[in-house]
Amino acid sequence: MMALNRGKSLRAGTFSLALALVFGSLLPASASVRSEDPAQTGDKAAAPENGERLTLKRAGQGFLSDAGRIWSSPFRLKERHVGPLILFAATTGLLLATDEDTHRGLKTFAEENGWVGDVSSAITTLGGAGAWAAAGLFFGAGVVMKDIRARDTGYLAVNAILQSFLVSHTIKGLSGRQRPLAADGEDHWSGPAGFFKRYASGNYGLYDSFPSGHAATAFSLATVVAFQYRHRTWVGVLAYSLAAMASVSRVTEDRHWMSDVVAGAVLGHLVARVVVLNHQKRQRLVPVLGCSGRSVIVGFHYALDPVRR
């Protein structure tokens, strides 16, 4: 009974942290905008027009544009990307070499400390349904409170999570890595054949370990929130902390190896970064129509800070 109550308390605590992230970032941001520029609060026209409307057509076009940038990114690598790629490859290789030992160590620690299992089972939801709920809360609160930043945060979070899902599951199908729970902590890679093995009787979900989808989802949400509320340092710190805890919980829950988690976290961050920056480029370019006498002028206005409204 005590364990059950403790589990409920931890789930409630996790939910409270998620709410604090959403509404804590929303309300102060609104207040700061009002205090910095009162003229913008009562006049919707003060904000860029393309920031006021978010139609299904616009969202679909943005999603396809972002997908194109993401999937073509390997062909646009530059010299400055070489260093980070080498560092990521070296880190992943080191983690791969020590995955079985790391997994055994964390499992032993979790078995000796009962609270680890309680915490991980509660916090792991932030890489799944909890992330979708947080994105929905941002969007809903933004629509109700007419807060464009919050609304866009929800939309961008959903976009980034979906993009990460597509990329991560493509890699999962190609890697075919066995989950730790499949063979009592024995690491094995099946390659593309694992895509078909996972549909065999009793094997569903056992050969799609690399990379971690929960880690990608958690860091997609965290990156979007951190970028959108970059003027509030604590928001980014809380968002990334929750994402990190949700990611590590996948190891203690026996669902992933540590290298899966790190790869998923990096993937989610990079995908969300592309989504946010691509969105900001679209928001900066504002069409302008001017009439003077017999002439009509059509042009574009480049906004330096499209999200500060």
KEKE-3310 file (N, C-alpha, C; in steps of 0.2 Angstrom, whole numbers, plus 5000, padded with zeros to 4 digits):
npx = (5004:5010:5019:5011:5005:5016:5020:5009:5010:5022:5019:5010:5018:5026:5017:5014:5026:5027:5016:5020:5030:5023:5013:5020:5030:5022:5014:5023:5029:5019:5016:5029:5029:5018:5023:5035:5031:5017:5009:5007:4998:4985:4982:4980:4985:4998:5007:5015:5006:5007:5010:4998:4988:4985:4983:4976:4982:4993:5000:5002:5010:5021:5026:5029:5039:5049:5052:5058:5070:5075:5077:5086:5097:5109:5116:5119:5130:5143:5160:5161:5153:5160:5168:5159:5152:5162:5164:5152:5151:5162:5158:5146:5151:5159:5150:5142:5152:5152:5139:5132:5139:5136:5122:5120:5125:5116:5104:5107:5109:5096:5088:5093:5089:5074:5066:5071:5065:5051:5052:5057:5047:5037:5042:5045:5034:5035:5042:5033:5016:5015:5023:5016:5004:5009:5012:5000:4994:5001:4998:4983:4982:4988:4979:4967:4971:4976:4989:5002:5015:5015:5005:5012:5022:5016:5012:5024:5030:5023:5025:5039:5040:5033:5041:5053:5049:5047:5060:5067:5061:5064:5077:5077:5071:5082:5092:5089:5091:5092:5081:5086:5078:5075:5084:5088:5098:5107:5116:5112:5112:5102:5101:5093:5085:5079:5068:5058:5059:5053:5040:5037:5029:5027:5037:5036:5041:5053:5065:5068:5077:5087:5087:5082:5065:5058:5067:5070:5058:5056:5067:5064:5053:5058:5068:5061:5053:5063:5070:5059:5056:5068:5072:5069:5078:5077:5066:5071:5081:5073:5065:5075:5080:5070:5068:5080:5079:5068:5073:5084:5077:5072:5082:5083:5071:5072:5071:5079:5096:5110:5117:5107:5098:5106:5109:5095:5092:5100:5096:5083:5085:5092:5083:5072:5078:5080:5067:5062:5070:5068:5055:5056:5062:5052:5043:5050:5050:5040:5026:5023:5012:5010:5002:5003:4998:4997:5004:5008:5016:5024:5032:5044:5045:5058:5058:5068:5066:5055:5048:5046:5033)
npy = (4994:5006:5008:5009:5021:5029:5029:5035:5047:5052:5052:5062:5072:5073:5077:5089:5096:5097:5105:5116:5120:5123:5133:5141:5146:5152:5163:5172:5176:5183:5193:5200:5205:5214:5223:5228:5233:5241:5245:5235:5226:5229:5229:5220:5221:5225:5215:5204:5200:5187:5180:5179:5171:5154:5142:5126:5123:5131:5126:5113:5116:5121:5110:5101:5108:5109:5095:5093:5101:5094:5080:5083:5088:5080:5082:5095:5097:5106:5112:5116:5108:5096:5094:5093:5081:5071:5071:5067:5054:5048:5048:5041:5028:5025:5023:5013:5002:5000:4998:4986:4984:4996:4995:4984:4989:5000:4994:4986:4996:5001:4990:4989:5001:5005:5017:5021:5014:5018:5032:5032:5026:5035:5047:5043:5045:5057:5057:5052:5051:5061:5072:5075:5079:5091:5099:5100:5108:5120:5124:5125:5134:5145:5148:5151:5162:5170:5171:5172:5167:5156:5148:5145:5138:5126:5122:5120:5111:5099:5098:5096:5084:5075:5075:5070:5057:5051:5051:5044:5032:5027:5025:5015:5005:5002:4999:4988:4985:4975:4976:4978:4971:4960:4949:4947:4958:4956:4962:4964:4966:4966:4973:4978:4967:4966:4973:4965:4955:4960:4959:4946:4932:4937:4945:4959:4975:4972:4974:4987:4996:5006:5022:5029:5032:5039:5047:5055:5062:5068:5077:5084:5092:5099:5106:5115:5122:5128:5136:5145:5151:5158:5169:5167:5160:5150:5142:5134:5127:5119:5112:5105:5097:5089:5082:5075:5067:5059:5053:5045:5037:5027:5018:5013:5007:4996:4997:5003:5005:5014:5021:5022:5031:5043:5045:5046:5058:5068:5067:5072:5085:5091:5090:5097:5109:5113:5114:5124:5135:5136:5139:5152:5159:5159:5167:5179:5185:5196:5199:5215:5227:5242:5258:5272:5286:5283:5272:5255:5246:5231:5221:5214:5213:5212:5205:5207:5201:5190:5183:5190:5197)
npz = (5000:5004:4994:4983:4986:4986:4973:4967:4972:4966:4953:4953:4957:4946:4936:4941:4940:4926:4923:4930:4921:4909:4913:4921:4912:4903:4909:4916:4904:4897:4905:4905:4892:4892:4901:4894:4882:4881:4871:4862:4868:4867:4854:4841:4828:4830:4831:4819:4804:4799:4810:4818:4812:4812:4802:4796:4783:4783:4793:4788:4777:4783:4790:4780:4774:4784:4785:4773:4775:4786:4781:4771:4777:4779:4767:4767:4775:4783:4785:4798:4805:4806:4817:4829:4824:4824:4838:4843:4837:4843:4856:4856:4851:4862:4872:4866:4867:4881:4885:4890:4902:4909:4909:4917:4929:4932:4933:4944:4954:4954:4959:4972:4977:4980:4977:4965:4954:4956:4954:4941:4933:4934:4929:4916:4908:4903:4891:4882:4882:4891:4885:4874:4880:4886:4875:4870:4880:4880:4867:4869:4879:4874:4864:4871:4879:4870:4867:4857:4857:4866:4859:4847:4852:4856:4844:4837:4845:4843:4830:4829:4837:4830:4818:4824:4827:4815:4809:4819:4820:4807:4808:4818:4811:4802:4810:4819:4833:4847:4862:4879:4888:4880:4880:4893:4896:4886:4872:4855:4838:4824:4812:4796:4795:4808:4807:4802:4810:4822:4820:4822:4831:4847:4847:4846:4846:4852:4844:4841:4847:4845:4839:4855:4856:4866:4872:4861:4859:4871:4872:4860:4863:4874:4868:4859:4869:4876:4866:4862:4874:4878:4884:4897:4908:4917:4912:4901:4908:4917:4908:4900:4910:4915:4903:4902:4914:4910:4899:4904:4912:4904:4903:4916:4916:4909:4895:4886:4880:4886:4876:4866:4872:4873:4859:4855:4862:4856:4843:4844:4849:4838:4828:4833:4834:4820:4816:4824:4820:4807:4807:4812:4802:4793:4799:4800:4788:4782:4772:4763:4758:4749:4744:4734:4727:4711:4711:4716:4728:4732:4743:4755:4773:4784:4800:4814:4827:4828:4838:4849:4855)
capx = (5000:5014:5023:5006:5004:5022:5020:5004:5013:5027:5016:5007:5024:5029:5012:5015:5032:5025:5011:5024:5034:5019:5010:5026:5033:5017:5011:5028:5031:5014:5017:5034:5027:5014:5027:5040:5028:5010:5006:5006:4994:4978:4982:4982:4989:5005:5010:5015:5000:5008:5010:4992:4984:4989:4978:4979:4986:4999:5004:5004:5016:5027:5028:5033:5046:5053:5054:5063:5076:5078:5080:5091:5102:5116:5119:5121:5135:5149:5166:5161:5150:5164:5170:5153:5150:5167:5163:5146:5153:5166:5154:5142:5155:5161:5144:5141:5156:5151:5132:5130:5141:5132:5115:5120:5126:5110:5099:5109:5107:5089:5086:5095:5086:5067:5064:5073:5059:5045:5053:5057:5040:5033:5045:5046:5029:5036:5044:5027:5010:5016:5025:5010:5000:5012:5012:4993:4993:5004:4993:4977:4983:4990:4973:4963:4974:4978:4997:5005:5021:5013:5002:5017:5026:5012:5012:5031:5032:5019:5029:5046:5039:5031:5047:5058:5046:5048:5067:5070:5058:5067:5084:5076:5070:5088:5097:5086:5094:5088:5081:5089:5073:5073:5088:5091:5104:5112:5116:5112:5110:5100:5101:5086:5081:5076:5062:5053:5059:5049:5033:5035:5025:5030:5043:5034:5044:5059:5070:5068:5079:5091:5088:5076:5060:5056:5072:5069:5052:5057:5071:5061:5049:5062:5072:5056:5051:5069:5071:5053:5057:5075:5073:5068:5083:5074:5062:5076:5084:5068:5063:5080:5081:5064:5069:5086:5077:5064:5077:5088:5072:5071:5087:5081:5065:5074:5068:5084:5103:5112:5118:5100:5096:5110:5107:5089:5092:5104:5092:5077:5087:5094:5077:5068:5081:5078:5060:5061:5074:5064:5049:5058:5064:5046:5040:5054:5049:5033:5024:5021:5008:5009:4999:5005:4996:4996:5009:5007:5022:5024:5039:5044:5049:5062:5058:5074:5064:5048:5044:5045:5027)
capy = (5000:5012:5008:5012:5028:5033:5029:5040:5054:5053:5053:5068:5077:5074:5081:5096:5099:5098:5110:5122:5122:5126:5139:5146:5150:5156:5169:5178:5179:5187:5199:5204:5208:5219:5228:5231:5236:5241:5247:5229:5222:5230:5230:5214:5222:5227:5209:5202:5196:5179:5177:5179:5166:5147:5138:5119:5123:5134:5121:5107:5118:5121:5103:5098:5112:5107:5089:5094:5103:5089:5074:5085:5090:5077:5084:5102:5098:5111:5111:5118:5102:5090:5093:5090:5075:5067:5070:5063:5047:5045:5047:5035:5022:5023:5021:5006:4998:4999:4998:4980:4985:5002:4993:4980:4994:5004:4989:4984:5001:5002:4985:4991:5007:5005:5023:5023:5012:5023:5038:5031:5024:5041:5052:5041:5047:5064:5055:5049:5054:5068:5077:5077:5083:5097:5102:5102:5113:5126:5127:5127:5140:5151:5150:5154:5168:5175:5172:5169:5163:5149:5144:5143:5133:5120:5119:5118:5105:5094:5097:5093:5077:5070:5074:5065:5051:5048:5050:5039:5025:5025:5022:5009:4999:5000:4996:4982:4983:4971:4979:4975:4966:4954:4943:4948:4962:4954:4967:4961:4970:4962:4976:4979:4961:4966:4976:4960:4950:4963:4957:4939:4931:4938:4949:4966:4980:4970:4975:4994:4999:5012:5026:5030:5037:5043:5052:5060:5065:5073:5083:5088:5096:5103:5111:5120:5126:5132:5141:5149:5155:5159:5175:5165:5154:5144:5138:5130:5123:5114:5108:5100:5093:5084:5078:5071:5062:5055:5049:5040:5032:5022:5013:5009:5004:4991:4998:5005:5005:5021:5024:5023:5037:5048:5046:5049:5065:5072:5067:5076:5091:5093:5090:5103:5115:5114:5116:5131:5140:5136:5143:5159:5162:5161:5173:5185:5187:5198:5203:5222:5230:5249:5261:5279:5289:5279:5266:5250:5243:5225:5219:5210:5216:5207:5206:5205:5197:5188:5180:5195:5200)
capz = (5000:5004:4988:4978:4987:4984:4965:4965:4974:4961:4947:4954:4957:4939:4933:4944:4937:4919:4923:4931:4915:4904:4915:4923:4907:4900:4913:4916:4897:4895:4909:4903:4886:4893:4904:4890:4876:4882:4865:4859:4871:4865:4847:4838:4822:4831:4829:4812:4802:4799:4817:4821:4810:4811:4798:4794:4777:4785:4797:4784:4773:4787:4792:4774:4773:4789:4784:4768:4778:4790:4778:4766:4781:4778:4761:4768:4780:4781:4788:4805:4808:4807:4824:4833:4822:4827:4845:4844:4835:4848:4862:4855:4851:4869:4876:4864:4870:4888:4886:4894:4909:4911:4910:4923:4935:4933:4936:4951:4958:4955:4963:4979:4979:4977:4975:4958:4950:4957:4950:4933:4931:4934:4925:4909:4904:4899:4884:4878:4882:4894:4880:4869:4884:4887:4869:4869:4885:4877:4862:4871:4884:4869:4860:4875:4882:4865:4868:4851:4859:4869:4854:4842:4856:4856:4837:4835:4849:4840:4823:4831:4840:4824:4814:4827:4827:4808:4809:4824:4818:4801:4810:4822:4806:4799:4815:4822:4839:4852:4868:4885:4891:4876:4881:4899:4895:4880:4867:4849:4832:4818:4805:4793:4796:4814:4806:4801:4816:4827:4819:4823:4837:4854:4847:4844:4850:4855:4840:4839:4853:4844:4845:4860:4854:4871:4873:4855:4860:4877:4870:4855:4867:4878:4864:4857:4874:4878:4861:4863:4880:4879:4888:4904:4908:4921:4908:4898:4913:4919:4902:4899:4916:4914:4897:4904:4918:4906:4895:4908:4915:4899:4905:4922:4915:4905:4888:4881:4882:4887:4869:4863:4875:4871:4852:4854:4864:4851:4837:4846:4850:4832:4824:4835:4832:4813:4816:4827:4816:4800:4808:4814:4796:4789:4803:4799:4781:4782:4766:4764:4752:4750:4739:4734:4721:4705:4711:4721:4730:4735:4746:4761:4779:4788:4807:4818:4832:4827:4843:4854:4854)
cpx = (5004:5018:5018:5005:5010:5022:5015:5007:5018:5024:5013:5012:5026:5024:5013:5020:5030:5020:5015:5028:5030:5017:5015:5029:5028:5015:5017:5029:5026:5015:5023:5033:5023:5018:5032:5036:5020:5006:5004:5000:4986:4977:4984:4986:4996:5009:5010:5009:5001:5009:5003:4987:4988:4983:4981:4983:4993:5004:5006:5010:5022:5030:5032:5039:5051:5056:5059:5070:5079:5081:5085:5097:5109:5119:5121:5126:5141:5155:5165:5157:5154:5166:5165:5152:5155:5166:5157:5147:5157:5163:5150:5145:5158:5156:5142:5145:5155:5143:5130:5132:5137:5125:5115:5121:5120:5105:5100:5107:5100:5086:5088:5092:5079:5064:5065:5067:5053:5046:5053:5051:5036:5035:5045:5040:5030:5040:5039:5021:5010:5018:5020:5005:5002:5011:5005:4991:4995:5000:4987:4977:4984:4983:4968:4965:4977:4985:5000:5011:5019:5009:5007:5021:5023:5013:5019:5033:5029:5023:5035:5045:5037:5037:5052:5055:5048:5056:5069:5067:5061:5074:5083:5075:5077:5093:5095:5089:5089:5087:5084:5085:5072:5077:5092:5098:5109:5111:5117:5109:5108:5100:5094:5082:5077:5069:5056:5053:5054:5042:5031:5032:5029:5036:5042:5037:5051:5066:5070:5071:5083:5088:5082:5071:5058:5060:5071:5063:5053:5061:5069:5057:5053:5066:5067:5055:5057:5071:5065:5054:5064:5077:5071:5072:5081:5070:5066:5079:5079:5066:5069:5081:5076:5066:5075:5083:5072:5068:5081:5083:5071:5076:5085:5075:5066:5072:5074:5091:5105:5114:5112:5098:5099:5109:5100:5088:5095:5099:5086:5079:5088:5087:5073:5071:5080:5071:5059:5064:5071:5058:5050:5059:5057:5043:5043:5052:5041:5031:5021:5018:5007:5006:5001:5003:4994:5000:5007:5014:5021:5031:5038:5048:5052:5062:5064:5072:5057:5044:5043:5039:5022)
cpy = (5006:5013:5011:5019:5032:5034:5034:5047:5056:5055:5060:5074:5078:5078:5088:5100:5101:5104:5117:5124:5125:5133:5144:5149:5154:5163:5174:5181:5184:5194:5203:5208:5214:5225:5232:5235:5236:5242:5240:5225:5223:5231:5224:5215:5224:5221:5207:5198:5189:5176:5176:5173:5159:5142:5131:5119:5126:5129:5115:5109:5119:5115:5100:5102:5110:5100:5089:5096:5098:5083:5076:5087:5087:5079:5092:5103:5102:5109:5111:5112:5096:5088:5090:5083:5070:5066:5066:5055:5044:5043:5041:5028:5020:5020:5014:5001:4996:4998:4992:4981:4991:4999:4989:4984:4998:5000:4987:4989:5002:4996:4986:4997:5007:5011:5025:5020:5016:5029:5037:5029:5030:5046:5050:5043:5053:5063:5052:5053:5061:5073:5079:5081:5090:5102:5105:5108:5120:5129:5129:5134:5146:5153:5154:5161:5173:5176:5168:5165:5156:5145:5141:5138:5127:5117:5117:5112:5099:5092:5093:5085:5072:5069:5069:5058:5047:5047:5044:5032:5023:5022:5016:5003:4997:4997:4989:4980:4980:4975:4975:4969:4960:4948:4945:4952:4960:4959:4963:4966:4965:4966:4977:4973:4961:4970:4971:4955:4953:4961:4949:4938:4932:4943:4957:4970:4978:4971:4982:4998:5006:5016:5026:5035:5041:5049:5058:5064:5070:5078:5087:5094:5101:5108:5117:5125:5131:5138:5147:5154:5156:5165:5173:5159:5148:5139:5132:5125:5117:5110:5103:5095:5087:5080:5073:5065:5057:5050:5043:5035:5026:5016:5009:5005:4997:4991:5000:5004:5013:5025:5026:5030:5043:5050:5049:5056:5070:5073:5072:5083:5094:5094:5096:5109:5117:5117:5123:5136:5141:5140:5151:5163:5164:5167:5179:5189:5189:5202:5210:5224:5238:5252:5269:5282:5284:5272:5261:5246:5237:5223:5215:5214:5211:5209:5203:5200:5195:5186:5184:5199:5198)
cpz = (5000:4998:4983:4980:4985:4976:4963:4966:4969:4955:4947:4954:4950:4935:4935:4941:4929:4919:4925:4925:4910:4907:4918:4918:4903:4903:4913:4909:4895:4899:4907:4896:4887:4896:4899:4885:4877:4876:4861:4862:4869:4858:4843:4831:4823:4830:4822:4810:4802:4805:4820:4818:4809:4808:4797:4788:4779:4789:4793:4779:4777:4789:4786:4773:4778:4788:4778:4771:4782:4786:4773:4770:4780:4772:4761:4773:4778:4786:4796:4809:4809:4814:4829:4831:4824:4834:4847:4842:4840:4854:4861:4854:4858:4873:4873:4867:4877:4890:4891:4901:4912:4913:4916:4930:4937:4936:4943:4956:4959:4959:4970:4981:4976:4974:4967:4953:4950:4953:4943:4930:4930:4929:4917:4905:4900:4893:4880:4879:4886:4890:4876:4873:4885:4881:4868:4874:4883:4872:4864:4875:4879:4866:4865:4878:4877:4865:4862:4852:4861:4863:4849:4846:4855:4849:4835:4839:4845:4833:4824:4833:4834:4819:4817:4827:4820:4807:4813:4822:4811:4803:4814:4817:4803:4804:4818:4829:4844:4859:4874:4888:4887:4877:4888:4899:4891:4874:4860:4843:4826:4811:4803:4794:4803:4813:4805:4807:4822:4826:4820:4830:4843:4853:4846:4849:4853:4850:4837:4844:4851:4838:4850:4857:4859:4872:4867:4857:4866:4875:4864:4858:4871:4874:4861:4863:4876:4873:4862:4869:4883:4883:4896:4905:4912:4917:4905:4902:4915:4914:4900:4904:4916:4909:4899:4909:4915:4902:4899:4911:4910:4900:4911:4921:4910:4898:4883:4884:4883:4880:4865:4866:4873:4863:4851:4856:4859:4845:4839:4846:4843:4827:4826:4833:4825:4813:4818:4822:4809:4801:4809:4807:4792:4793:4802:4793:4781:4776:4767:4757:4753:4744:4740:4727:4716:4706:4717:4722:4734:4737:4752:4767:4783:4795:4810:4823:4832:4833:4849:4853:4860)
residu = (MET:MET:ALA:LEU:ASN:ARG:GLY:LYS:SER:LEU:ARG:ALA:GLY:THR:PHE:SER:LEU:ALA:LEU:ALA:LEU:VAL:PHE:GLY:SER:LEU:LEU:PRO:ALA:SER:ALA:SER:VAL:ARG:SER:GLU:ASP:PRO:ALA:GLN:THR:GLY:ASP:LYS:ALA:ALA:ALA:PRO:GLU:ASN:GLY:GLU:ARG:LEU:THR:LEU:LYS:ARG:ALA:GLY:GLN:GLY:PHE:LEU:SER:ASP:ALA:GLY:ARG:ILE:TRP:SER:SER:PRO:PHE:ARG:LEU:LYS:GLU:ARG:HIS:VAL:GLY:PRO:LEU:ILE:LEU:PHE:ALA:ALA:THR:THR:GLY:LEU:LEU:LEU:ALA:THR:ASP:GLU:ASP:THR:HIS:ARG:GLY:LEU:LYS:THR:PHE:ALA:GLU:GLU:ASN:GLY:TRP:VAL:GLY:ASP:VAL:SER:SER:ALA:ILE:THR:THR:LEU:GLY:GLY:ALA:GLY:ALA:TRP:ALA:ALA:ALA:GLY:LEU:PHE:PHE:GLY:ALA:GLY:VAL:VAL:MET:LYS:ASP:ILE:ARG:ALA:ARG:ASP:THR:GLY:TYR:LEU:ALA:VAL:ASN:ALA:ILE:LEU:GLN:SER:PHE:LEU:VAL:SER:HIS:THR:ILE:LYS:GLY:LEU:SER:GLY:ARG:GLN:ARG:PRO:LEU:ALA:ALA:ASP:GLY:GLU:ASP:HIS:TRP:SER:GLY:PRO:ALA:GLY:PHE:PHE:LYS:ARG:TYR:ALA:SER:GLY:ASN:TYR:GLY:LEU:TYR:ASP:SER:PHE:PRO:SER:GLY:HIS:ALA:ALA:THR:ALA:PHE:SER:LEU:ALA:THR:VAL:VAL:ALA:PHE:GLN:TYR:ARG:HIS:ARG:THR:TRP:VAL:GLY:VAL:LEU:ALA:TYR:SER:LEU:ALA:ALA:MET:ALA:SER:VAL:SER:ARG:VAL:THR:GLU:ASP:ARG:HIS:TRP:MET:SER:ASP:VAL:VAL:ALA:GLY:ALA:VAL:LEU:GLY:HIS:LEU:VAL:ALA:ARG:VAL:VAL:VAL:LEU:ASN:HIS:GLN:LYS:ARG:GLN:ARG:LEU:VAL:PRO:VAL:LEU:GLY:CYS:SER:GLY:ARG:SER:VAL:ILE:VAL:GLY:PHE:HIS:TYR:ALA:LEU:ASP:PRO:VAL:ARG:ARG)
# end
